[in-house]
Amino acid sequence: MRERFRKELERQAILSYKITIQDLQAVEILANRKKISKGELSAIVFAIQKRQAFLSDDKGAIKLALTELDSTMVQSTSLLFSWLFFHD
């Protein structure tokens, strides 16, 4: 799976982005709302600011993300695993 991920990155099917300190400052706003890890909060903030999908296995983070993002932009890791399993 890791090798497939690397190949998808190389062919730019999956894009990577840099995140700034200013982007992460929005984490403090969300941190006051729920007891979710800073990593999950950072990922939610990044998804909001860059208009990207949010992917997590944390049910609380998914629930929070659904309040901030369109439901089509919030996905669970089990969905990703299923996609990887059924697509060569």
BELQUIBEL-V135965 format. One line per field, one symbol per residue. phi: phi as a letter, one per 20 degrees, with the letter a starting at -180 (. if undefined). Layout:
phi->???
//
This chain:
phi->.fffgfffffemfcedcecdffffffgfffffebecffffffffggfffeldfdcbdeffffffgfedcfffddceffffgffffedf
//
